[in-house]
Amino acid sequence: MYKINFKLVLSHLFTLFFSICFIGCAIFPGPTNKKGVIADIHSYENYIKDVHANPFRLITKESFHDKVESTKNEILKKDDATISSLDCYFYLQEISASIQDGHTRIYIPSNLFSNKDKVFPLKLKRINDLIYVIDNNCSETVPIFSSILEIKQIPIETLFKECSQLFPTSLDHVKWSFFEDYFHLLLPKY
């Protein structure tokens, strides 16, 4: 018979929660250097392995590690000496989403989007495989219920595929739901 040590489980959950809050909030007040972001990514990889109950249900340890290493290499190749807070979020969220468990994610600090220029002003909804505008928060005259086929000559399907890398689920209908809810925040990355 296997006995569960609830104090140990709660301890690990507490550590995971605060490590995610730390990684998700503490490094985001402003730009940080490459070495700091890489150290945070390394810490995050270790926390996932140590604390998550079953992180490798849909991804292998090797694939997860490869994702971490490719992200580190991508950061090292950047010409800039510092990494913006928004880019830090995207790097960490892509790693987190690779687990595809539906709940492991980095929460985006809302202060990153206090500047309305960084937010796409249209609210979108997918109906019968088409994307429609359901709300317009800008002065541009985009009619409500018009269909969006592309943005700056990039097809909406391509934008969905790119954004899907940030969604912590393997279910397509849930990815579309995330896309509808968060696209206005994610578009600045692309």
PyMOL commands that set and color helices and strands:
alter all, ss='L'
color gray80, all
select helices_A, chain A and resi 6-26+34-51+61-77+85-97+110-113+116-118+156-164+172-189
alter helices_A, ss='H'
color red, helices_A
select strands_A, chain A and resi 32-33+82-83+122-127+130-136+147-148+150-151+154-155
alter strands_A, ss='S'
color yellow, strands_A
deselect
rebuild
show_as cartoon
